[in-house]
Amino acid sequence: MTARPTDPRRVRHEPAGGLGDAGQLGRRPRAVVVGGGIAGLAAATGLAERGVVVEVLEREHHLGGRVGGWSETLPDGTPVSMSRGFHAFFRQYYNLRALLRRGDPGLERLVPLEDYPLVDAEGRRDTFRGLPRTPPWNAVLFALRSPTFRPSDLLRLDARAAAPLAAVSVPGIYEAIDHVDAQSFVESINFPPAARHLAFEVFSRSFFAPPSTMSAAELATMFHIYFLGSSEGLMFDVPDTGFDTALWEPLRHYLTTRGVTFRTGVVVSSVERSSVDGVGSGRFHVNHRDGGGSEADAVVLAPDVRGLRDIVAASPGLGDPASAVDGPDALTRWRDDVAALGSAPPFLVQRLWLDRPVDATRPPFLGTGGLDPLDNISVLDRYERDAAGWAARHGGSVVELHAYSAAPPPGVDDDTWTADLRRRSVARLHELYPETAGAGVVGELVQWRADCPLFGVGDFARRPTVATPVDGLVLAGDGIRIDLPVALMERAASTGWQAANRLLAGWGLAGHPLETVPTSGRLGPLRRAAEYAMRT
């Protein structure tokens, strides 16, 4: 069983009040949720628990979106579980954990990883084991015991440049430094180059983009979430088996018992208004690419960034400019903002089934810096039951390699480039874990994807929010703006809950509370000094 939240300063955001069940309205509203990832499932849960009739439409044949899991077969015919790669479930992910508890009340399918070491090309190694949880001592001790930091380096830091790290508030931090790229921001603080590469760059690349193209405000917010804003610590949990079995099938069962209908393998092509001309007709018609459709009183659009862009572009009649919330120009601006949403560069996930074990001293997860193209190594048989069973039966191991922000050079096709990435990533594995060099590869499965949102420099102000100019239409997803200190999977879950709350409030139904780390820097005098430095 995973640990419960421990930070007494976490913030509870209360929803609007209202009726407890849609049955009290006389007619239960119908909602269609487009996308069965974290955001869509959170929205569906929030609506279904208040008695709204919910239909979830998912493009893939499994739930979970980018955290989905499915079965594949190795060349020898062995069935194995597969996914889009390692995901860390941090203790600060309060709203994601609240969602998962619907299907697994004790979160018994999540198991803790006791360390999260980082290593660079010089062999320098950082670890999070044994760090205090309380800010700022967690960050200070991490720096002081890091081989990339000397005590004298702390004296050389530019306190004025570093002020935003101690004064994070949302959305204030975006107003202050969203126009700066993360790489320039960290360099301005005067961090030692080795520390920049081993710590900041490793974390920034978890957003699937190089620091030079990522907003400094996103990096500062992440620093707040994991270091200076929360005392939950930097340890995290992982599912103890395939994502589908551990996470989504239990939640699917929970929602099905509450009347939610799931339709997988359905691609939504567009959304339009439908006239209210008879029993069962709704305010929206959601068109399926195969020619079918769904009627609803409200729609939650929670696909990936590309899917959202495509659906909105293909829905010219979605909203009437004359009746748009905030006026006719708002609809045009909103469409432009959705169209401007960017996708991060592609990334590679390479899972290898090896015929010999990895050394017992290797950590379950290792982050890397300066070891292009490799960003991390996971040894799945250390924590995932399916992989452990395969390794025990074959005397081998299951290893996963990630290469982020791995766009091919101009003129190089994807197949040629991914083959080269796979070769170089395996070479790095052999360099770091020499015992794998002589291992035979029993099976290899590869994911090459480019569907994560890009948090680019200056993007925040025009990033679409959960609310839209179209009454009854809301957005959710990790690329959607929400003015709370959340990131990655937690942003997806938080926007999903908020999307449900927005619709529930419109029907006079009670919403669901959200929880976050503190919404502003918690270091007292240091925060006030930092805010003064930012003003002057």
N, C-alpha and C positions, 0 to 999 in steps of 0.2 A: 504494500500500500504506500502511495506517495505521500509526502508531507503536506500538511495544511498550510495556508498562508500564515506568516508570522509577523509581518510588519504592522505594528499598531498604528502607523501613520498613513496607511493606505486610505484612499479617499472613496467614499461611497457616493455615487451620483444618483439621486432619487429621480424616478420618472414621474410623469404626470399621473394623477389619480384618475379613477373612473370605475366603471362597472367591472365586475370580476369575470363575467362570461358573456360572450356574444349572444347567447340564448335569450338574454334579457332585452335584446334590441327588437325582438319580434321576427327579424329575419337575419340569419347568420351571413355576414359578408363572405365573399369568396375572393381568395388571393392566389395568384400564380407567382411562384418564385422561379426565376430563370437562373439556373446554376445550382448544382448540388455540392459545391465546395463548402468550406468552413462558413463563409459569409451567408450563403444561401441557407444552409442548415440552421444557423443561428436565427435567421429571420423566420424560417418556417417554424422553429421551436417557439419563438416568442409569440407568433400569431396563433399557432395551434393551442398553446396553453391557455389562451383566452377564448377558445371556442370558435375561432375563425376557420372556415373550410379552406384547406391549403392543398395546392397541387404543385409539386416540384418537378421541373423539367431539366434533365441533365443530358448534355451532349454525349458523354462517355457512358459505358455500360457499368460503371462503378461510381460510388459516391466519394467525396473527399476532395475533389478538385486536384490541386497540385500536391495534396497530402493523401491522395488516393492510393489504394493498393489493389492488386489483381494477381492472378495466377498465370504463369508461363511454364514452358517445358524446356528442359535442358536437352542437348543433343542425344543423351542416352535414354531419353523418355521420362526422366524424373520430373514430376511437377514441383515447382518452387514458387514462393511468393515473390512479387516484384513491386517496386514503387518508383517514384521519381527521386528517391534518395533520402538521406539522413535529414531528420528534423529534430531540433532541440525544443522541448517543452519546458520553458523556464517557469520558475515558481511565480514570477510576476505576471504570468498570463492568466489573470483572474477570470476574465470573461470567456476565454477559450475553455478553461477548466470547468467553469460553471456549465458550459454546453456539454462537455464530455461527461460530467457527472449525471446528466439525464439518462445516459445509457449504462454508466458504470459509477454508481454513487460513491464508492470508496476509491475510485481511480486505481483499482487493483491491477489494471493492465498497463500502467506506467511504472517503470522501475528507474531508480536514480543511477546516474553515472557519477562516480566519486571524483573524477578529475576531468580536466579539459585542457591538456597541455598544448602548447604552441612551440614550434621549432622553426628556425630559419636556416638559410643556406650555410651559415657559419657554425651550425650546430648549437647555437644558443637556444635555451629552452626556458619558457615561462610556464607556470602552473597556477591554477586557482585553488588547489588543495590547501585547506587550513586557513584561508583568508577570513578575517573577521567580516561580519555582515554589515556592521554599522558604518554608514558614510560619515566622514571622508576616509576613515581609517582603512577601509577595504582598498580604496584606490591608492592611498599613500603606501601601505605595506606592499601592495602588488608592485608599485614602482621601485621601492627600495630594495626588494629582494630579486628584482629582475636583472639578469645579466646584461641587459641592454641599457640599464640606468645606473648611474653612479650618484651618490648623495649630492655631489657638487652640481649635478645636472639640474636638480630641483631649484637651486639658486639661480640658474641661468634661464629658467622659464620666464616668459613674458607674461606677467600677471594680468596686464591690461588685455592682451590678446586672448588669454585663457578665460577672461571674465564670463563669457557666455556659458561656459561649462558649469559654472557654479550658480548661474542665474537663469537656468532653463525654465521657461513657462511656455505653455501652448495656448494660443498661437504666437505669443510674443517673440519666441526664439526665431520663428520664421520671418517675422517682420524685421528682425535685426540682422540676420546673416544668411537668409535663403539665397541671396544674390552672390554668395561666395561659394567656391567649390571646396570640398572636404580636404583635398590635398593642400591647397593654399592655406586654408585655415590652420591645419595642424602644423605646417611649416612655420607659420607666423608665431606660433606659441613657443617655438624653439625647442621642440622635443628632439632628443638625439635621433639621428637618422635610423639607427637600428631599432629603436623603440617605435618609431613611426611605422616601420615596415612590419614588425612582429606583432604589435598590438592593434594600432588603429587600422592599418590596411587589412588585416585579417578580418576585423569586424565589419569594416565598410564593404568589403567584398561579399559579405553575407547578404547584401542587398543586390547582388548580381551585377554590380557595375564597378568600374575602377574609380578610385577616389577623385580623380581629376574631372569626372563628369557627374559626380554626386553632390547634392546640396549639403553644405556644411551644417545647416540647421537639422537635417536628418541625422547626421553623425552626432551632433550635440544632444539631440533628443534621445538617441540610443545610449549615449554615455550616461544621461540622466536616468534612464530606465534601469540600466544594469549596474551602474556604479553609484553615482551621487544622489540619486533620487529614491532608491529603494534599499531596504535592509533585508530583502529576501535572499541575497547572495547570488553568486554566479553559477551555482550548480543547477543542473537541469535533469529532467526525466526523459525517457524514451519509451515507446511502446515495446512490450515484451514479445510481440509477434507481429505478423503482417498488419498493416494499417487497416485493411478492411475488417479483419477479424477483431482486432483490438479496439478500434475506434468507431467505425461507421456502421457496422451491422448492429451492434447494440443500440446505437442512437436511432437507426432506421426502425428497429423494432419498437422502441419507445414512441416514436412519432406515428408509426402505423397504428398503434393502439389508440392514438388520439385523432385518428381519422385522416391523417396526411396521406395523400396519394403520390407515389413516386413513379415517374415515367423516365426511364433511362434510354439512352440511344436516340434521344429526340433533340434535333438541332432547331433552335428558334431563329427564324429569318427576320421577323419584324414584329412590331407592335403597333396597333392602330386603335382609334376609338371605335366603339361599336354602339349603335343606337339602342336606346332602351325601348324596345318595341314588343316585348312579350315576356312571359314568365321564363325565368332562367337566363335572360339576356343580361349582359353586364356592361360596364363602362369601357372595358378594354377587350380587344380581340388579339390574342397572341398567336401569330402565324407560325406553323411548323414548316420546315423545309420540305417535308414529304407531302405537303398538301393539307394536313390536318390543322387543327387549331384549338385554342382554349379560351373560354370566356371568363372574365373576372371583374370584380369591382375595384381591384387594386393589383398592381404589379410591382414586384421587387426584381430589378435587374441586377444579378450578381454573377455574371460570367467573368472570364478573364478580360484583360484590357482590350485585346484585339476583338473578342466577341462583343464587348460593349460598343466599341467603335462601329463595328459592322451593323449591329442591330439598330443603333440610333440613325446611322446614315441611310439605312434601308427603310426608315419609318418617317417619311416626310409629313404624313398626316397625324403624327402622334399627338401633337398639341395645337390648339388654336391660338395663334399669337394674340388675338384680341382678348382671350380669356386667361392668358398665362398669368401665373402668380408673379407679382412684381412688374407686370407690364409687358407689352409686346416685344420689346427689345430683349427681355430676359431670356426668351426661348432661343433666339438667335445666338446670343452669347453662350448659352448653355450648350447648344449643339457644337459651337466652335470649340468650347473647352473640352468636350468629350472627344472630338476629332483630334485635338492636340495631345491627348494622353500618349505618352511614349512607352515603349517596351524596352526593357534592359537587353543588353547583348546576350546571345545564346550561351548556354552552358551545357556541359557534358557530365553525365552520370554513367560510370562504368562499373558494373558489378561482376566480380570474378569468383568462380567456384574453383578453388585450388586443391590439388591432391595431397597436400601436406599442411600441417598446422603452422600458423604464425607463432612466433616465439611467445611464450606465456607471459613475458614481461611487457608486451606491447599494450598500450592503452586501448580501450574500446573506440576512442575517437581522438584523432590528432589533427590539429590545425597547422597549416604550414604558411610561411611567409618567404617571399623571394625564391621560391622553388618552382618557377614557371614550368609547366602550366598548372601544376597541382595545387589545390587549395586545402584539401583535407583527405584523410584516410579514416574509414570506419572498418572495424572488425566486427561484423554483424553477429558472428557466433558467440560473442561475449555477452550479448544481451537479448538477442532475438531467438525465441524457441525454435522456430522453423529452421533457421540457419544452424543453430546449435545441434539440432537433430541430424541434419544433413552432414555436418562436420563430424559428428560422432560415428555415424554409419560408414563414412568414407575415409576417416582418418585425415581429414583435410581442414579447410577453413573457407569462410566466405568474406571477401574483402570488397569494399566499395571505394571508388576514387571519384572525386569531384574536381572539375575544372570550370571556374566561373569566368564570366566576361570573356568568352573565348571566340569572338567573332573571327571568321577567316579573313586573311588579307585580300585586298582587291584582286579579282581574277582567279581566285582559288575556289573551286566548287566545294559544297558541304561534304560530299563523300570523301574526297581527297583530304580535306582538312581534318575531319573527325578521325580518319585512319591515322593521321599524323599525331593528333592529340592523344589518341589511345596508346600509341607506341611510346610517346614521351611521358605520359602519365605513369605507365607501367615501369618505365626506366627509373622514374623517381621513386616508385614503390620499392624497387630492387635496391636503390641507393639507400633509402631510409630503413628498410627492413630486408637486409641481405639474405635472410633465410628463404625469402620468396623467390630469389633469382633462379633456383633450380626446380621450382614447383611447376608441375604441369597444370594447364588450364582445362578443367573438365567442362566448364561452361562459361559463357560470357554473354551478358545482356547489357545493352547500351540505350540510354535515353539522351537525345539531342534536342533541346527545347529552347524556345525564345519567347516565352509568354509571361514573364514576370514584369511588373510595372517598373518604370524608370523614375526615380526620384531626383530629377535633374535640377540643375542650378536655376533658381528663379521660378520653378514650376508651381509652388504651393499656392500662390494667390489666385491662380486660375484653375486649380484642380477642382473638379466637380465634387460637390458634397452629397451627403445622403439625400437631402431634400432636393427636389427639382422644381422647375417652373410649371410642371404638369401635375395638377392635383390628382392624388391617388397613385402616382408613380414615384418610386424611391430607388436609390442605388445602394449597393453594398459591395465590399471587396477591399483587399489590401491596397489597392491603388486609389481608393476614394478618400477624400479629405474628411477628417474628424478632428475636432479641436480638443483632443485629449492626448496625454503622453502614452501612446501605444505604437507598436510596430509589428511588421511581419504577420505571423499567424494571429496575433492578438489584435492587430488592426482589422483583420478580416472578421474576426468574431465580434469585435466591438461595433463595427459598422452594421453587421447583421442584426444585432440586438437593437441598435438605434433605428434601423430601418423599420423593424417591427414596431417599435415604440411610436414612431412617427405616424404610421398607419393606425395603430390602436388609438392614439389620442384623437385622430380625426373621427373615429367612431364612438368616442366617449368611453373607451375601454382603458383599464389600468395597464400601465407599461411595466417594464422590468428594470430593476436597478442595475447599474454598471459599477465596477470597481476599477480603480487605477492606482498606480504609484502616485505620490504627491504631485499635484499639478504645477508646482513651482519648486525652485531650488530650496533645500531644507537645511542649509548650513548657517543660518542665522547671520551673524556679523559678516562672515565671508560672502554670503549672498548679497547683503546690502552694499558691501564695498564693491562687489563685482557689478552690481546694477549701477552704482555711481560711476564706475570706470566706463561702463558702456554709454552712459549719458554724456560724459565729458570727453 
